[in-house]
């Protein structure tokens, strides 16, 4: 059959606003359930490239509280919004306590909001393997904005780069001196710097250090990260934060970088999918390969080394393909 | 389809832990949340002072396999049946609900017949709670 793929029942339900169908589809993506495939395939054409805003930063800086206030702000300007909040899975038990919902205030009857907690399930970089496809599903389901809260992250947790159209790095006063801002990693991915808890002493220094960092890389035609101050205890700066995010989204369109950025992200995604699939197939093939057992005996006997064994096995697999 | 079944069997159990009503004592709920986490479950911790509407909405959005309600305020006979009723109304009556707290035997009997699948008092061991929770979430396993 050619043309637009027929929508599976679950995909139709998701598009018609069935939140339970949406929630179940996200679970299917998380679990690697084959049911997720047809839904994702059929809904891709319906995605509208809505803003996907990622929030990264150390734990305890107030990402959840900020997102809660940002959702209220977006609802007050009649935008619908979905949130994915990622928390870490235990490397020991595989279990997880997903606690970001606590900061999320009661909106029991508001169908314009959807909140989903997600465990990282062993993925590095601050998001889960399912976060990208889940956010795409939320786009197809009709939400105007998707907010992604990453795991309270360290300096190199920058996987949100592959998912979000705008990246907000949230910081607080007194995280370190200005040299910290020069270091590689987290500070490099910010489209917007949000200095939260601006009511605390030291906020001015933090903003000044960031302004200096941003000023070190002046570039014509490129986006200059915005710096915004916010507080969530006595809410302030939230409209400014959204303004900075929207300014970046407009820049993506006017500069043409949305298209180039998307091509880069999709390349990474497609190559990643092929690599994962080939990797799984190869692992299955190799584990059952009689050559492996023979080679293994020789490696154990110190007749050949692991690298030589790998070369031979790879050549054997190539020939058999 | 067999692959689908395999995936769902090995997938982590998702459980919502919430405290309905006006009750500030959440140590018990936290201890249980931690024990469930350590047994490999994904615990969505909704925290204090949740209305039945919020709890049911969270359960549906988070697509949980199981709901645990902790209640020490004495309002269990009002709040727990309300959660059960809202689940049914949302065609989610199949999600098992268990409860913990100070619940007199007579009330426990009535809650069980209303559909609460397990009730744990102050003497319950964490092992017992974890084992029961797993059985409720994955009856076939």
Interface residues (C-beta under 8 A of the other chain):
Chain A: X19 X20 X23 X24 X26 X27 X30 X31 X32 X33 X34 X35 X89 X90 X93 X94 X95 X96 X97 X98 X99 X101 X102 X106 X108 X109 X114 X115 X116 X117 X119 X121
Chain B: X1 X3 X4 X7 X8 X11 X12 X14 X33 X34 X36 X37 X38 X39 X40 X41 X42 X43 X44 X45 X46 X47 X51 X53 X54 X57 X58 X60 X61 X62 X63 X90 X91 X92
